[in-house]
Amino acid sequence: MKLAIIFILLLLITNTVQASVGIGISPAKITDTLHSKEEKEHTYTVYNTGNLNITAKLEADGEIKDYIEFYPEETNLLPEPEPHRLPPVNGKQITMKIKTPKTKENITLKGNVIAYVNPGFGGLITTGAVASKVELTIIPKDEELKLNKKHLVGIPLIGLVVLLVIINVRHLRKKIIRK
């Protein structure tokens, strides 16, 4: 009984330690225009807004997820000193590599890059995530555009030939009727 009372008193006297987990990502949005089958890189800065050391990982979702890879796949982050400020002191760079699909027309792919804290302490810490919006406009390469332009020029030419044939047929009919 005395031991229980001493334990309760120690709990009341002792300051409680609060652990927090948080993560930040910069930039908050990337908008880019790329060519079909092009490869390009963008750099994100991830940083720890909590007070525990964490392991961070980036992941893509939405229409962009099949065309994105990250290097390194994950990184360890120390907490940022208080008060938090940008640019972060302990932030680290993660490269997003984009490999665009082949396309013969303009397309727009949208999605998010999510920075999250890998579970730690035996899975007890699983919170902490933030996202950056990504919008990629993919346009055909010049060679593909030339091919498309040839097709677009050919259609009016065929129409012009048909129109000239119709005019000539009418003209010939008028000549025949006059005779």
GIFEN-V613758 format. One record per residue. N is the residue number from 0. SS is DSSP state (2 for helix, 1 for strand, 0 for the rest). OMEGA is omega in degrees with one decimal (999 if undefined). NEAR is the number of other C-alpha atoms within 8 Angstrom. Layout:
BEGIN
n = [N	N]
ss = [SS	SS]
omega = [OMEGA	OMEGA]
near = [NEAR	NEAR]
END
This chain:
BEGIN
n = [0	1	2	3	4	5	6	7	8	9	10	11	12	13	14	15	16	17	18	19	20	21	22	23	24	25	26	27	28	29	30	31	32	33	34	35	36	37	38	39	40	41	42	43	44	45	46	47	48	49	50	51	52	53	54	55	56	57	58	59	60	61	62	63	64	65	66	67	68	69	70	71	72	73	74	75	76	77	78	79	80	81	82	83	84	85	86	87	88	89	90	91	92	93	94	95	96	97	98	99	100	101	102	103	104	105	106	107	108	109	110	111	112	113	114	115	116	117	118	119	120	121	122	123	124	125	126	127	128	129	130	131	132	133	134	135	136	137	138	139	140	141	142	143	144	145	146	147	148	149	150	151	152	153	154	155	156	157	158	159	160	161	162	163	164	165	166	167	168	169	170	171	172	173	174	175	176	177	178]
ss = [0	2	2	2	2	2	2	2	2	2	2	2	2	0	0	0	0	0	0	0	0	0	1	1	1	1	0	0	1	1	1	1	1	1	1	0	0	0	1	1	1	1	1	1	1	1	1	1	0	0	0	0	0	1	1	1	1	1	1	1	1	1	0	0	2	2	2	1	1	1	1	0	0	1	1	1	1	0	1	0	0	0	0	0	0	0	0	0	0	0	0	1	1	1	1	1	1	1	1	0	0	0	0	0	0	0	1	1	1	1	1	1	1	1	1	1	1	0	0	1	0	0	0	0	1	0	0	0	1	1	1	1	1	1	1	1	1	1	1	0	0	2	2	2	2	2	2	2	2	2	2	2	2	2	2	2	2	2	2	2	2	2	2	2	2	2	2	2	2	2	2	2	2	2	2	2	2	2	0]
omega = [179.3	179.6	179.1	179.8	178.6	179.4	179.1	178.2	177.7	177.3	179.6	-177.7	-174.7	174.2	177.6	178.8	178.6	177.1	177.7	178.9	177.3	-178.6	177.0	179.5	178.0	5.6	-179.2	179.5	173.5	174.2	-176.3	174.1	-177.7	175.8	175.1	178.2	178.6	173.5	-178.9	-180.0	170.8	-179.0	173.3	169.7	175.4	-177.7	-172.9	179.9	178.7	179.7	174.8	172.0	-177.7	170.2	-177.1	179.6	175.9	-179.5	178.7	174.4	178.4	-175.3	-176.5	-167.2	-179.0	-174.3	-173.2	170.8	-178.8	177.9	-8.4	-178.3	175.2	-177.6	177.0	-177.7	172.0	177.9	174.7	177.0	178.0	-7.0	-179.5	179.1	176.1	-1.5	-179.2	-179.3	-175.1	-179.4	179.1	-178.6	171.7	-177.8	173.8	178.7	-179.8	172.2	-173.0	177.6	174.4	-179.9	176.8	175.9	179.6	174.2	176.3	178.1	-179.1	177.0	-179.7	167.7	-175.3	173.7	179.6	179.9	175.2	179.5	180.0	178.4	177.7	179.0	-179.3	179.9	-179.6	-177.4	176.4	177.0	177.9	-175.8	173.1	179.5	178.3	175.8	-177.8	173.3	-178.2	179.5	178.9	174.4	-178.3	-179.7	179.2	178.0	178.8	178.2	178.8	179.5	177.7	179.0	-179.5	177.6	-177.8	-178.1	177.5	178.5	176.9	177.4	179.1	178.2	178.9	178.8	177.8	177.4	179.5	179.3	179.2	178.3	178.0	-180.0	178.2	178.8	179.1	178.5	-179.2	-179.2	180.0	-178.1	999]
near = [4	5	6	7	8	8	8	8	8	8	8	7	6	6	6	4	4	4	7	7	14	11	16	11	13	9	8	8	8	9	7	7	8	10	10	13	9	10	8	7	8	7	8	11	11	14	15	17	11	11	10	9	9	12	10	14	11	11	9	11	10	8	8	14	10	5	9	11	7	11	9	7	8	9	9	8	13	11	12	14	6	4	4	8	5	5	5	9	7	10	13	9	8	12	11	12	12	11	10	12	9	7	11	10	6	9	8	8	10	11	13	12	12	12	15	12	15	9	10	9	6	6	7	7	9	9	9	9	11	10	10	13	11	12	11	12	11	15	13	14	8	6	7	9	10	8	8	9	8	8	8	8	8	8	8	8	8	8	8	8	8	8	8	8	8	8	8	8	8	8	8	8	8	8	8	7	6	5	4]
END
